[in-house]
Amino acid sequence: MTVDDRFARDFRETEDDRLAGKRNEVVTGPVADWATDFSHTEPEWAADPYPIQDDLRGRCPIAHTERFGGAWLPTRYEDVAAIAYDTERFSSRAIVVSNYRPPLDLAPVGVVPPISSDPPFHHDARRLLLPAFTKKAIAAYEPDTRALCHALIDGLEGREVVDAAREYAQHIPMRVIAGMLGFPPEDGPKFAQFVENALESINLPPEERLQRMDRLFDYLLVQIRDHVDDPRDDLTTYLINAELYGRKLEPSHVAGAMALLLIAGIDTTWSAIGASLWHLAKTPGDRERLVAEPGLVPTAIEEFLRVYAPVTMARLVKEDMHWRGVDMKADDWVLLSFPAANRDPAQFDRAGEVVIDREVNRHAAFGLGIHRCVGSHLARMELRVALEVWLERIPVFALDDPDAVTWAPGQVRGPRALPIRVG
């Protein structure tokens, strides 16, 4: 059997396993009470979730909903952290809430290792990726990233209004991740569709959602075949050749890790860059200060990551239990709202304010516990370079129409349309 045959066979077997999971009836519509019927897919949550989170933290710090087959939403930092660190009672085999739960036998690997992996497998799967994401390894990508940002702004010259999300922020992580994985850079539009299918279509019927996810894995299979035929120095070839426990990675592990890097590596950074530009466009004092003090940018981006943390992860409850005053059932979802944790006044002084020179800032934007983001150095580099180049080239800008800004729903929140008036 050739390597290519092995990958194709394993993809089909993995598909059969996924179809054996648990489905729930799709429930949509306006939220009746955020404490008992929350939904992070609703327009008002996407537009501005922070007042909702603040209200819940004060009156019902662990909210519940029957949507998605049952889910919980802790809003205090201490609760989010406790769940993130507790791998005995909470599983990571599925980290995106939807109306479908993958079967138990997919643990401890999960569909997109290592973020979907439980101990002890998680430790070894994560260790495989670490060399590619050290500070030193990421520094090698900075010159090309800076050149890309300049090229993107070159393409905006001569226009009064530009979409900073679609025409700038989106393209930076797309090109960087495509380069790291060895994917064609012109496939960017496909990547955007994969992101939407993975993170913004969670309320679709499970069968339709799985079909959409198949498009991603079919694409990855094509890329794997290409790299098997033509190996090169990139992450895809590295994963194909990597060994764990004395043998090559299972094809599903290779594809899952690639899917994780593609989806998470693009949407999280795209959202963080967009949210930072949105803040500066509506806050002239902060914009003017960063233009005058470019050395403050690294400190400012930590505050942007805290206040506009894009990512909310999920866990599945392993067994029925009473936890901090609520009765959780096996396979209930738990949304780990790092954005809510980052605005908890019990953890941060002036938690709801943006303080761009905040000195102590131990935020949770990159997660907590064993699943803390392996790509944090990459995300910080892209965000820093994106803002440095933008502020250098476009020091004066403002929102063209605040009401025209739209935000992604779901577990990764960032601007999807961000019309900005320049000059």
C-alpha positions as CSV (number, residue, x, y, z in Angstrom):
1,M,0.0,0.0,0.0
2,T,1.4,3.4,-1.0
3,V,1.6,6.3,1.4
4,D,-1.1,8.0,-0.7
5,D,-3.4,5.0,-0.4
6,R,-2.9,4.9,3.3
7,F,-4.0,8.5,3.7
8,A,-7.0,8.0,1.5
9,R,-8.2,4.9,3.3
10,D,-7.7,6.5,6.8
11,F,-9.8,9.5,5.7
12,R,-12.7,7.3,4.8
13,E,-12.4,5.3,8.0
14,T,-12.3,8.5,10.0
15,E,-15.4,9.7,8.2
16,D,-17.2,6.6,9.3
17,D,-16.2,7.2,12.9
18,R,-17.4,10.8,12.9
19,L,-20.8,9.8,11.6
20,A,-21.3,7.7,14.7
21,G,-21.4,10.7,16.9
22,K,-24.3,12.2,18.9
23,R,-26.7,14.7,17.2
24,N,-29.0,17.2,18.7
25,E,-32.0,19.1,17.4
26,V,-31.1,22.5,16.0
27,V,-32.6,25.3,18.1
28,T,-32.5,28.9,16.9
29,G,-34.3,32.2,17.5
30,P,-34.0,35.1,19.9
31,V,-32.7,34.5,23.4
32,A,-35.3,34.6,26.1
33,D,-33.0,35.0,29.1
34,W,-29.2,34.9,28.8
35,A,-28.9,33.1,32.1
36,T,-31.1,30.2,31.0
37,D,-31.2,30.3,27.2
38,F,-27.9,31.8,26.0
39,S,-26.6,31.5,22.5
40,H,-23.3,32.8,21.2
41,T,-24.6,32.6,17.7
42,E,-27.2,35.3,18.0
43,P,-26.6,38.7,16.4
44,E,-26.7,40.7,19.6
45,W,-23.9,38.5,21.0
46,A,-21.8,39.0,17.9
47,A,-22.3,42.7,17.9
48,D,-21.4,43.3,21.6
49,P,-21.2,40.4,24.1
50,Y,-19.5,42.3,26.9
51,P,-22.6,43.8,28.6
52,I,-24.2,40.4,28.5
53,Q,-21.1,38.8,30.1
54,D,-20.9,41.5,32.7
55,D,-24.6,41.1,33.6
56,L,-24.2,37.3,33.9
57,R,-21.1,37.6,36.0
58,G,-23.1,39.6,38.5
59,R,-26.3,37.6,38.7
60,C,-25.6,34.1,37.2
61,P,-21.9,33.5,36.8
62,I,-22.5,30.0,35.3
63,A,-25.2,30.4,32.7
64,H,-27.0,27.5,31.1
65,T,-28.9,26.7,27.8
66,E,-30.7,23.8,26.4
67,R,-29.5,24.7,23.0
68,F,-26.8,22.6,21.4
69,G,-28.0,19.7,23.5
70,G,-27.1,21.5,26.7
71,A,-24.3,23.9,27.4
72,W,-22.8,26.0,30.3
73,L,-21.2,29.4,30.2
74,P,-18.9,30.5,33.1
75,T,-18.1,34.2,33.1
76,R,-15.7,34.5,36.1
77,Y,-12.0,34.2,35.6
78,E,-11.6,31.7,38.5
79,D,-14.3,29.4,37.0
80,V,-12.9,29.5,33.5
81,A,-9.4,28.8,34.8
82,A,-10.5,25.9,37.0
83,I,-12.2,24.2,34.0
84,A,-9.3,24.9,31.7
85,Y,-6.9,23.2,34.1
86,D,-9.2,20.3,35.0
87,T,-8.5,17.5,32.5
88,E,-9.9,14.9,34.8
89,R,-13.5,16.1,34.6
90,F,-13.6,18.0,31.3
91,S,-12.6,16.6,28.0
92,S,-11.2,18.4,24.9
93,R,-12.3,15.9,22.3
94,A,-14.5,18.6,20.8
95,I,-13.7,22.2,21.2
96,V,-16.3,23.9,19.0
97,V,-19.8,23.9,20.3
98,S,-22.3,22.6,17.7
99,N,-25.3,20.3,17.5
100,Y,-23.0,17.3,17.1
101,R,-20.7,15.6,19.5
102,P,-18.0,13.2,18.2
103,P,-18.0,9.7,19.6
104,L,-16.2,8.9,22.8
105,D,-13.8,6.6,21.2
106,L,-12.1,9.5,19.4
107,A,-10.6,10.5,22.7
108,P,-7.8,11.0,23.6
109,V,-6.7,12.1,20.1
110,G,-9.7,14.0,18.8
111,V,-10.3,15.3,15.3
112,V,-7.8,18.2,15.4
113,P,-4.9,17.2,17.7
114,P,-3.4,18.5,19.9
115,I,-6.1,21.0,20.8
116,S,-8.7,18.2,20.7
117,S,-6.6,15.8,22.6
118,D,-6.7,14.7,26.3
119,P,-3.8,13.6,28.4
120,P,-1.6,11.7,28.2
121,F,-1.7,11.8,24.4
122,H,-1.9,15.6,24.3
123,H,1.5,16.2,25.8
124,D,3.3,14.2,23.1
125,A,1.2,15.6,20.2
126,R,1.8,19.2,21.3
127,R,5.5,18.6,21.7
128,L,5.7,17.6,18.0
129,L,4.6,21.2,17.0
130,L,6.6,23.2,19.5
131,P,9.9,23.5,17.4
132,A,8.0,25.2,14.6
133,F,6.6,27.9,16.9
134,T,9.5,29.0,19.0
135,K,10.3,32.7,19.1
136,K,13.4,32.0,17.1
137,A,11.5,30.0,14.4
138,I,8.8,32.7,14.2
139,A,11.3,35.5,13.9
140,A,12.3,34.1,10.5
141,Y,8.9,34.9,9.1
142,E,8.9,38.6,10.2
143,P,10.6,40.1,7.2
144,D,8.2,38.5,4.7
145,T,5.2,39.4,6.9
146,R,6.3,43.0,7.0
147,A,6.8,43.1,3.3
148,L,3.3,41.6,2.8
149,C,1.7,44.3,5.0
150,H,3.4,47.0,3.0
151,A,2.3,45.4,-0.2
152,L,-1.3,45.2,1.0
153,I,-1.3,48.9,1.9
154,D,0.3,49.7,-1.4
155,G,-2.9,48.2,-2.9
156,L,-5.1,50.5,-0.9
157,E,-3.4,53.8,-1.9
158,G,-5.5,56.4,-3.5
159,R,-8.8,55.3,-1.8
160,E,-10.6,57.3,0.9
161,V,-12.4,54.3,2.4
162,V,-11.0,50.8,2.7
163,D,-12.2,47.6,4.5
164,A,-9.4,47.0,7.0
165,A,-10.8,43.5,7.8
166,R,-11.3,42.1,4.3
167,E,-8.5,43.9,2.5
168,Y,-5.8,43.9,5.2
169,A,-6.3,41.9,8.4
170,Q,-7.7,38.8,6.7
171,H,-4.8,38.4,4.2
172,I,-1.9,38.5,6.7
173,P,-2.5,35.2,8.6
174,M,-3.8,33.6,5.4
175,R,-0.5,34.1,3.6
176,V,1.7,33.4,6.6
177,I,0.0,30.1,7.4
178,A,-0.2,29.1,3.7
179,G,3.6,29.6,3.5
180,M,4.2,27.6,6.7
181,L,2.1,24.7,5.5
182,G,3.3,24.9,1.9
183,F,-0.1,25.6,0.4
184,P,-0.8,27.8,-2.7
185,P,-1.1,31.4,-1.6
186,E,-3.8,32.0,-4.2
187,D,-6.1,29.6,-2.2
188,G,-6.9,32.3,0.3
189,P,-10.6,32.5,-0.7
190,K,-10.9,28.8,0.1
191,F,-9.3,29.3,3.5
192,A,-11.9,32.0,4.3
193,Q,-14.7,29.5,3.4
194,F,-13.2,26.8,5.5
195,V,-13.0,29.2,8.5
196,E,-16.7,30.1,8.1
197,N,-17.7,26.5,7.8
198,A,-15.8,25.4,10.9
199,L,-16.6,28.3,13.2
200,E,-19.7,30.2,12.0
201,S,-22.0,27.4,10.9
202,I,-22.4,25.6,14.1
203,N,-26.2,25.9,14.1
204,L,-26.6,24.0,10.9
205,P,-28.0,20.5,10.9
206,P,-25.2,18.1,11.9
207,E,-25.2,16.3,8.5
208,E,-24.8,19.6,6.6
209,R,-22.1,20.7,9.0
210,L,-20.1,17.5,8.5
211,Q,-20.5,17.8,4.8
212,R,-19.0,21.3,4.9
213,M,-16.1,20.1,7.0
214,D,-15.5,17.3,4.5
215,R,-14.6,20.1,2.0
216,L,-11.7,21.1,4.2
217,F,-10.4,17.6,4.7
218,D,-10.8,16.8,1.0
219,Y,-8.6,19.9,0.3
220,L,-6.1,18.8,2.9
221,L,-5.9,15.3,1.3
222,V,-5.0,17.0,-2.0
223,Q,-2.2,18.9,-0.3
224,I,-1.0,15.8,1.5
225,R,-0.8,13.9,-1.8
226,D,1.1,16.8,-3.4
227,H,3.6,16.8,-0.6
228,V,4.0,13.0,-0.7
229,D,4.9,13.3,-4.4
230,D,7.0,16.5,-3.9
231,P,8.4,16.8,-0.3
232,R,9.7,20.2,0.7
233,D,10.8,22.1,3.8
234,D,7.4,23.0,5.3
235,L,5.1,22.0,8.1
236,T,3.1,19.6,5.9
237,T,6.1,17.5,4.9
238,Y,7.3,17.7,8.5
239,L,4.0,16.2,9.8
240,I,3.9,13.5,7.1
241,N,7.4,12.4,8.2
242,A,7.0,12.9,11.9
243,E,7.0,9.9,14.3
244,L,5.3,9.4,17.6
245,Y,5.9,6.4,19.8
246,G,8.3,5.0,17.2
247,R,6.0,5.1,14.2
248,K,4.7,7.6,11.6
249,L,1.7,9.7,12.6
250,E,-1.7,8.3,11.7
251,P,-3.0,10.1,8.5
252,S,-6.0,11.4,10.5
253,H,-3.5,13.0,13.0
254,V,-1.6,14.6,10.1
255,A,-4.8,16.0,8.5
256,G,-6.2,17.1,11.9
257,A,-3.2,19.0,12.9
258,M,-3.1,20.7,9.5
259,A,-6.8,21.6,9.8
260,L,-6.1,23.1,13.3
261,L,-3.2,25.2,12.0
262,L,-5.1,26.4,9.0
263,I,-8.4,27.3,10.8
264,A,-7.1,28.5,14.2
265,G,-4.0,30.1,12.7
266,I,-6.0,32.3,10.3
267,D,-9.2,33.3,12.1
268,T,-7.8,34.1,15.5
269,T,-5.1,36.4,14.2
270,W,-7.3,37.9,11.5
271,S,-9.8,38.8,14.3
272,A,-7.2,40.2,16.7
273,I,-5.7,42.5,14.0
274,G,-9.2,43.7,13.0
275,A,-10.4,44.3,16.5
276,S,-7.2,46.3,17.3
277,L,-7.6,48.5,14.2
278,W,-11.3,48.9,15.0
279,H,-10.4,50.2,18.5
280,L,-7.7,52.6,17.1
281,A,-10.1,53.9,14.5
282,K,-12.7,54.9,17.1
283,T,-10.2,56.0,19.8
284,P,-8.1,58.9,18.4
285,G,-6.2,59.4,21.6
286,D,-4.8,55.8,21.6
287,R,-4.1,56.0,17.9
288,E,-2.2,59.3,18.2
289,R,-0.2,58.0,21.1
290,L,0.9,54.8,19.3
291,V,1.9,56.8,16.2
292,A,4.0,59.1,18.4
293,E,5.3,56.2,20.5
294,P,5.7,53.1,18.3
295,G,7.8,51.4,21.0
296,L,4.5,51.1,23.0
297,V,2.9,48.9,20.3
298,P,4.0,45.5,22.0
299,T,2.5,46.6,25.3
300,A,-0.7,47.9,23.6
301,I,-1.3,44.7,21.7
302,E,-1.3,42.8,25.0
303,E,-4.1,45.1,26.1
304,F,-6.0,44.6,22.8
305,L,-5.6,40.9,23.3
306,R,-7.0,41.1,26.8
307,V,-10.0,43.4,26.1
308,Y,-10.9,42.0,22.6
309,A,-9.8,38.4,23.1
310,P,-11.1,36.7,20.0
311,V,-11.2,33.1,21.2
312,T,-13.7,31.1,23.3
313,M,-12.9,27.4,23.6
314,A,-15.2,24.5,24.6
315,R,-15.0,21.4,26.7
316,L,-17.3,18.4,27.2
317,V,-18.3,17.2,30.7
318,K,-17.0,13.7,31.2
319,E,-19.5,12.5,33.8
320,D,-22.6,13.7,35.7
321,M,-21.5,15.9,38.5
322,H,-22.3,18.9,40.8
323,W,-19.8,21.6,40.0
324,R,-19.7,25.0,41.8
325,G,-23.5,25.1,42.4
326,V,-24.7,23.6,39.1
327,D,-25.6,20.1,38.0
328,M,-23.7,19.3,34.9
329,K,-24.5,16.2,32.8
330,A,-22.1,14.0,30.9
331,D,-21.5,15.4,27.4
332,D,-22.8,18.9,28.3
333,W,-20.8,21.6,26.6
334,V,-18.9,24.1,28.6
335,L,-17.9,27.3,26.8
336,L,-14.6,28.7,28.2
337,S,-15.1,32.4,27.6
338,F,-11.6,33.8,27.8
339,P,-13.1,37.2,26.7
340,A,-15.3,37.1,29.8
341,A,-12.5,36.0,32.0
342,N,-10.3,38.8,30.7
343,R,-12.9,41.4,31.7
344,D,-13.5,40.1,35.2
345,P,-13.0,43.0,37.7
346,A,-11.9,40.5,40.4
347,Q,-8.9,39.7,38.2
348,F,-8.1,43.0,36.5
349,D,-8.1,46.6,37.6
350,R,-10.3,48.8,35.4
351,A,-11.2,45.5,33.6
352,G,-13.6,47.1,31.2
353,E,-11.2,49.9,30.1
354,V,-8.6,49.8,27.4
355,V,-5.3,50.9,29.0
356,I,-2.7,50.7,26.3
357,D,0.2,51.1,28.7
358,R,-1.0,48.6,31.2
359,E,2.1,47.2,32.9
360,V,0.8,44.0,34.5
361,N,-1.4,42.1,32.1
362,R,-1.6,38.3,32.6
363,H,-4.5,37.9,30.3
364,A,-6.0,34.6,29.1
365,A,-6.4,35.5,25.4
366,F,-4.2,32.5,24.4
367,G,-6.0,30.2,26.8
368,L,-5.1,28.6,30.1
369,G,-3.8,25.1,31.1
370,I,-2.4,22.5,28.8
371,H,-4.1,23.8,25.7
372,R,-2.5,27.3,25.9
373,C,-2.1,28.4,22.2
374,V,1.0,26.8,20.7
375,G,1.1,29.6,18.1
376,S,1.1,32.6,20.5
377,H,4.5,33.8,19.3
378,L,3.3,33.7,15.7
379,A,0.1,35.6,16.6
380,R,1.9,38.2,18.5
381,M,4.4,38.7,15.7
382,E,1.7,39.1,13.0
383,L,-0.4,41.4,15.2
384,R,2.6,43.6,16.1
385,V,3.9,43.8,12.5
386,A,0.4,44.5,11.1
387,L,-0.1,47.4,13.5
388,E,3.4,48.8,13.1
389,V,3.1,48.9,9.3
390,W,-0.4,50.3,9.3
391,L,0.4,53.1,11.8
392,E,3.5,53.9,9.9
393,R,1.8,54.1,6.5
394,I,-1.7,55.2,7.6
395,P,-1.3,57.3,10.8
396,V,-4.6,59.1,10.4
397,F,-7.8,57.0,10.1
398,A,-11.3,56.7,11.6
399,L,-14.4,54.5,11.2
400,D,-16.3,55.5,8.1
401,D,-19.6,54.3,9.4
402,P,-19.7,52.6,12.9
403,D,-23.0,50.9,12.0
404,A,-21.4,49.2,9.0
405,V,-19.0,47.3,11.1
406,T,-20.0,43.6,11.4
407,W,-18.6,40.9,13.7
408,A,-18.3,37.2,13.3
409,P,-20.6,35.1,15.5
410,G,-19.5,32.0,17.4
411,Q,-16.4,31.2,19.3
412,V,-13.9,33.4,17.4
413,R,-15.1,37.0,17.3
414,G,-13.6,39.7,15.2
415,P,-14.6,42.3,12.6
416,R,-15.8,40.8,9.3
417,A,-16.5,44.2,7.7
418,L,-14.5,47.2,8.9
419,P,-14.9,50.2,6.6
420,I,-12.2,52.8,7.6
421,R,-11.7,56.3,6.3
422,V,-8.1,57.1,5.8
423,G,-6.3,60.4,5.8
